[in-house]
């Protein structure tokens, strides 16, 4: 399977393990519309290959110090000028990527190092198994710039529960790795130098199982969890984030972020702070 993409790499080894790697270390693997398009392309290929039993498992990883900073700054700056319809189309591609990763018909393992911010937390939550370095941190940072973790919210909330989601989505607190483990966002914590060995050990375990049974089990678990309503939820989430991006507070939050100032949020009495 040739890889002609710029910001990601896809390799499949002799065991049928696919290694999908974000490779933009100069911007801490932040994603934009181009990287999302690449991931969608790869995930479409992998889904078909997994159905043919050519891919047994996927490892999602990244290069550099951090897993992913979330949304790319240049992409965010372009969003300021987008219309609602532009934002909606953009958000639907992000939602398609999350859904494709979440429903990939083979086991998925996320290898997490360093910081994971914003929408990248959704990538972790969409994988079946997440193994993190002891140096890893997580943050749903969107409300600090007038937005919402809308598109990733179904997956992150499923992982950590509604009660904890309300706290961390509303406060944008940094979640240290021990708390991420306690919340259920990740499954294992390893010393940074042992991270690759831990991923390899998990792959050995996964490869011991029946590929057909694993595919069927993923479908079964989705059905049991009631995810038949996720299509409606995803569309609603796309509309929420798109409306926020074109709203006064969304515009103010993004402007303040780029101007390195405190956002001028409305106070409870309706005036600007």
C-alpha positions as CSV (number, residue, x, y, z in Angstrom):
1,X,0.0,0.0,0.0
2,X,1.9,3.1,-1.2
3,X,2.1,6.1,1.0
4,X,2.3,9.4,-0.9
5,X,1.1,11.7,1.9
6,X,3.0,14.6,3.5
7,X,1.9,14.8,7.1
8,X,1.3,11.2,8.0
9,X,2.9,7.8,7.3
10,X,1.3,4.5,6.9
11,X,3.3,1.2,7.0
12,X,2.1,-2.3,7.3
13,X,4.4,-5.0,8.6
14,X,4.5,-8.6,7.8
15,X,2.1,-9.4,10.6
16,X,-0.5,-7.2,9.2
17,X,0.0,-4.5,11.8
18,X,-0.5,-1.1,10.4
19,X,1.4,1.8,11.8
20,X,-0.3,5.2,11.1
21,X,1.9,8.0,12.3
22,X,1.3,11.7,12.5
23,X,4.5,13.4,11.3
24,X,4.4,17.2,11.9
25,X,6.7,17.5,14.9
26,X,7.5,21.1,14.0
27,X,4.0,22.0,15.1
28,X,3.6,19.2,17.7
29,X,1.5,17.2,15.2
30,X,-1.3,19.6,15.2
31,X,-3.9,18.7,12.6
32,X,-5.6,20.8,9.9
33,X,-7.8,20.0,7.0
34,X,-4.9,18.6,5.0
35,X,-3.9,16.2,7.7
36,X,-7.5,15.2,8.4
37,X,-7.9,14.4,4.6
38,X,-4.8,12.2,4.8
39,X,-6.1,10.4,7.8
40,X,-9.5,9.8,6.2
41,X,-7.7,8.5,3.1
42,X,-5.6,6.1,5.2
43,X,-8.5,5.0,7.4
44,X,-10.7,4.2,4.3
45,X,-7.9,2.0,2.9
46,X,-7.3,0.3,6.3
47,X,-11.0,-0.4,6.8
48,X,-11.2,-2.2,3.4
49,X,-7.9,-4.0,4.1
50,X,-9.1,-5.1,7.6
51,X,-12.3,-6.5,6.1
52,X,-10.1,-8.6,3.7
53,X,-8.0,-9.6,6.8
54,X,-4.9,-7.9,5.3
55,X,-4.7,-5.7,8.4
56,X,-4.9,-7.3,11.8
57,X,-4.4,-4.2,14.0
58,X,-3.6,-0.5,13.9
59,X,-1.1,1.5,16.0
60,X,-1.8,5.3,15.9
61,X,1.3,7.2,16.9
62,X,3.2,10.4,16.3
63,X,6.7,11.7,16.0
64,X,8.4,14.2,18.2
65,X,8.0,15.2,21.8
66,X,4.2,15.5,21.9
67,X,1.4,13.3,20.6
68,X,-0.7,16.2,19.2
69,X,-1.4,19.8,20.0
70,X,-4.9,19.5,18.5
71,X,-6.0,22.0,15.9
72,X,-3.3,23.7,13.9
73,X,-3.0,27.5,14.4
74,X,-3.0,28.3,10.7
75,X,-6.2,26.2,10.2
76,X,-7.8,28.0,13.1
77,X,-6.9,31.4,11.6
78,X,-8.5,30.4,8.4
79,X,-11.6,29.3,10.3
80,X,-12.2,32.8,11.5
81,X,-13.1,33.8,7.9
82,X,-15.2,30.6,7.3
83,X,-19.0,30.9,6.9
84,X,-21.3,28.5,8.8
85,X,-21.5,26.2,5.8
86,X,-17.7,26.2,5.4
87,X,-17.3,25.3,9.1
88,X,-20.0,22.6,8.8
89,X,-18.2,20.9,5.9
90,X,-14.9,21.2,7.7
91,X,-16.4,19.7,10.9
92,X,-18.0,16.9,9.0
93,X,-14.6,15.8,7.7
94,X,-13.2,15.8,11.3
95,X,-16.3,13.8,12.4
96,X,-15.8,11.3,9.6
97,X,-12.2,10.8,10.7
98,X,-13.2,10.2,14.3
99,X,-16.0,7.8,13.3
100,X,-13.7,5.9,10.9
101,X,-11.1,5.4,13.6
102,X,-13.7,4.5,16.2
103,X,-15.3,1.9,13.9
104,X,-12.2,0.5,12.2
105,X,-12.9,-3.2,11.8
106,X,-9.7,-4.3,13.7
107,X,-8.2,-3.6,17.1
108,X,-6.6,-0.1,17.4
109,X,-3.9,0.9,19.8
110,X,-3.0,4.6,20.6
111,X,0.6,5.3,21.6
112,X,0.7,8.5,23.5
113,X,3.7,10.6,24.5
114,X,3.8,14.2,25.8
115,X,0.9,16.6,25.5
116,X,-2.5,15.7,23.9
117,X,-4.7,18.7,23.5
118,X,-8.2,19.5,22.1
119,X,-9.4,17.3,19.3
120,X,-6.4,15.0,19.7
121,X,-8.0,13.7,23.0
122,X,-10.7,12.4,20.7
123,X,-8.1,10.3,18.7
124,X,-7.1,8.7,22.0
125,X,-10.7,8.0,23.0
126,X,-11.6,6.5,19.6
127,X,-8.9,3.8,19.9
128,X,-9.7,0.5,21.5
129,X,-6.6,0.6,23.7
130,X,-4.5,3.6,24.8
131,X,-1.0,3.3,26.2
132,X,0.7,6.5,27.5
133,X,4.1,7.6,28.6
134,X,4.3,8.7,32.3
135,X,5.1,12.1,30.8
136,X,1.8,12.4,29.0
137,X,-0.8,15.0,29.7
138,X,-4.3,15.7,28.3
139,X,-6.5,18.7,28.0
140,X,-9.9,19.6,26.4
141,X,-8.8,23.1,25.8
142,X,-11.6,24.4,23.5
143,X,-13.7,26.6,25.9
144,X,-10.7,28.8,26.6
145,X,-10.9,30.1,23.1
146,X,-14.7,30.3,22.9
147,X,-15.3,26.9,21.3
148,X,-16.4,23.5,22.4
149,X,-15.0,19.9,22.2
150,X,-18.1,19.2,20.2
151,X,-17.0,16.7,17.5
152,X,-15.0,14.6,19.9
153,X,-17.4,14.8,22.8
154,X,-19.3,11.5,22.1
155,X,-16.1,9.5,22.2
156,X,-14.4,11.3,25.1
157,X,-17.6,11.2,27.2
158,X,-18.0,7.6,26.5
159,X,-14.5,6.9,27.8
160,X,-14.6,9.0,31.0
161,X,-18.4,9.4,31.7
162,X,-20.7,12.4,31.6
163,X,-19.9,13.6,35.2
164,X,-16.1,13.8,34.5
165,X,-16.7,15.1,31.0
166,X,-18.6,18.1,32.4
167,X,-15.7,19.0,34.7
168,X,-12.9,18.7,32.2
169,X,-14.8,20.1,29.2
170,X,-15.9,23.1,31.1
171,X,-12.7,23.9,33.0
172,X,-10.0,23.0,30.4
173,X,-7.9,21.6,33.3
174,X,-4.8,19.7,32.3
175,X,-5.3,16.0,33.1
176,X,-2.1,14.4,34.3
177,X,-1.4,10.8,33.2
178,X,-2.4,9.2,36.5
179,X,-5.8,10.9,36.5
180,X,-6.2,9.9,32.8
181,X,-5.7,6.3,33.8
182,X,-8.2,6.7,36.7
183,X,-10.8,8.3,34.5
184,X,-10.5,5.5,31.9
185,X,-9.2,7.7,29.1
186,X,-6.1,5.5,28.9
187,X,-5.4,1.9,29.8
188,X,-1.7,1.7,30.8
189,X,1.0,4.1,31.9
190,X,4.6,3.2,31.1
191,X,8.0,4.8,31.5
192,X,8.8,6.7,28.3
193,X,11.7,4.4,27.4
194,X,9.3,1.4,27.8
195,X,6.5,2.7,25.7
196,X,7.4,0.9,22.5
197,X,7.9,-2.4,24.4
198,X,4.5,-2.0,26.0
199,X,2.8,-1.4,22.6
200,X,4.6,-4.4,21.1
201,X,3.5,-6.6,24.0
202,X,-0.1,-5.5,23.5
203,X,0.1,-6.2,19.8
204,X,1.4,-9.7,20.6
205,X,-1.7,-10.2,22.7
206,X,-4.1,-8.9,20.2
207,X,-2.6,-11.0,17.4
208,X,-3.3,-14.1,19.4
209,X,-7.1,-13.6,18.8
210,X,-9.3,-14.4,15.9
211,X,-9.5,-11.5,13.4
212,X,-13.1,-12.4,12.5
213,X,-14.0,-12.6,16.2
214,X,-12.4,-9.2,16.9
215,X,-14.2,-7.6,14.0
216,X,-17.5,-9.1,15.1
217,X,-16.9,-8.1,18.7
218,X,-16.3,-4.5,17.9
219,X,-19.6,-4.3,16.0
220,X,-21.4,-6.1,18.8
221,X,-20.1,-3.7,21.5
222,X,-21.1,-0.7,19.4
223,X,-24.6,-2.2,19.1
224,X,-24.9,-3.1,22.8
225,X,-23.8,0.4,23.8
226,X,-26.6,1.9,21.8
227,X,-24.4,3.7,19.3
228,X,-27.1,3.4,16.6
229,X,-28.0,7.0,17.5
230,X,-24.4,8.3,17.0
231,X,-25.2,9.5,13.4
232,X,-27.7,12.0,14.7
233,X,-25.3,13.0,17.6
234,X,-22.4,13.5,15.2
235,X,-24.4,15.8,12.9
236,X,-25.6,17.8,15.9
237,X,-22.0,18.2,17.2
238,X,-20.9,19.4,13.8
239,X,-23.5,22.1,13.8
240,X,-22.7,23.1,17.4
241,X,-19.0,23.7,16.7
242,X,-19.7,25.4,13.4
243,X,-22.2,27.8,15.0
244,X,-19.7,28.5,17.8
245,X,-17.0,29.3,15.3
246,X,-19.1,32.0,13.6
247,X,-20.6,33.4,16.9
248,X,-19.5,36.6,18.6
249,X,-17.8,34.7,21.5
250,X,-16.1,32.3,19.1
251,X,-14.7,35.1,17.0
252,X,-13.7,37.0,20.2
253,X,-12.0,33.9,21.7
254,X,-10.0,33.1,18.6
255,X,-9.1,36.8,18.1
256,X,-7.9,37.1,21.7
257,X,-5.9,33.9,21.3
258,X,-4.0,35.1,18.3
259,X,-3.6,38.6,19.8
260,X,-2.2,37.1,23.0
261,X,-4.8,38.9,25.2
262,X,-7.5,37.9,27.6
263,X,-10.8,37.3,25.9
264,X,-13.5,39.9,26.5
265,X,-16.2,37.6,27.6
266,X,-19.7,38.9,28.4
267,X,-20.4,39.1,32.1
268,X,-23.5,37.6,33.7
269,X,-25.4,40.9,33.4
270,X,-24.9,40.9,29.6
271,X,-22.1,43.5,29.4
272,X,-18.6,42.9,28.3
273,X,-16.1,42.1,30.9
